[in-house]
């Protein structure tokens, strides 16, 4: 996750200084070996250090002289490393080699011992990204085919839809090679999201083609007319999604940019595929569609509009009562900023529980301060040692002694504590890696360090990175949401040539977004902030299409009939199309949630699945009521509305 922080983030600056000044890095992994003596633990430490990619193995012998009776040493220090005959080692795994190195460590420690840490989380996420995406796709494609078969009258039409979009998904995945690398979130989410969001384009075109075939025997002429007729709807749908995803690419926390660029690429490729490849494919094989016709499995929705209109007043009242609490609640949700905790059912999750049972929680930090007065460093170390949740501190002053001048000792001893310009202090804490507790501790350590050394202090570690992510994404939130709403509003104004319709459509979908994001607050659960930020953009961009489809049909029918009749007829005709799109997007979301062990991907899936359902309900129930209430305003604020007027 640290790869996606902006370059000016304090923890990134601290990492650069650490890399330049010292050989070692911040410990990112812990291993617990059970039932060992001190000598056996020292032997194991050597084996661990011998693994390629493992460095800076820290244990009890780094804090005290284990050749003397350990009963004489500080009990808290000993129990940070050795307790109940269990030895706990902390070390660093080389960046980029997490999968290979953690596999080698597992081979060394066997099933009975345990490993945890940031590097293991990264390795687990990398392993799961590919396999879980394939598993999700294997579940998803048959379900989408079933939905499409139920919604069409040909066995071959779903194959054409999926082929056109599938080709663009594969090309999009292939073009990632030019980006160099993509995040595991993008790898897990983008292909499936692209498929779900852009499948509508293919459905629009082929349905239009089927309609025009009834008026002409010339298949090429029917396709030409279908392309001309469906182009505005497909272009408007693609534009709203395109600009929504563009907004993500402006995030300072670049995991949003990584996903945004990938999805923008995907939408463009899907649009080109539907407007260029699908017409060619259809004209070559349209006879297959004719030969595989079947009866409609789902009857037409007649008189459902009449039923919906009957509940227009209760619907308006319920939404008005919910919208303000939902808006306030979604901004008060408890957030997490990292990958999150591993599930208990996994080896990594079970190992965390095993280690914490004996040694408690563990979050290491490294504090770099200017290499100045040893007495000043000693005073700071003592102050940090007395802080709540600090279990131990490893520095020159307490490992060697403030009274011993460093120049009298071998370089092997001093180089782990001093560089040319800095002193290194390793702080072990017993907090979670993120949350109010550890973030307050970070601020306190920084405050104390600055009292002694001014601004020339640097703190780093997993929790410090998450603290920086928190500060970065909070800035992103307002900017991304505003950019999404403004760009989609502009597309809607241009598409409808109206001032009122875009406001009604945005209010309908944005209300669904707020309701969706308020659920974690009311259920007293935390939400991964990256998921929150992405979904607040993606849900608006992806589901506003339902509202566009509905409002466009209403606008056309309103030219021929009164408002009430136009609304009822629009519901009867368009509820099925909206239901198909919403069911596909919702299914995609829930399958991502079910299949992913990664909390970020899982939260995006759950929010997407629930959001698509809420958007469907709002478009079918709330939007018709709003169109009726503001019909006169729509007529006055729409260019060349030409609404029907009873004489």
Order of alpha helices (4+ residues) and beta strands (2+ residues): alpha-beta-alpha-beta-alpha-alpha-beta-beta-alpha-beta-alpha-alpha-alpha-alpha-alpha-alpha-alpha-alpha-beta-alpha-beta-alpha-beta-alpha-beta-alpha-beta-alpha-alpha-beta-alpha-alpha-alpha-alpha-alpha
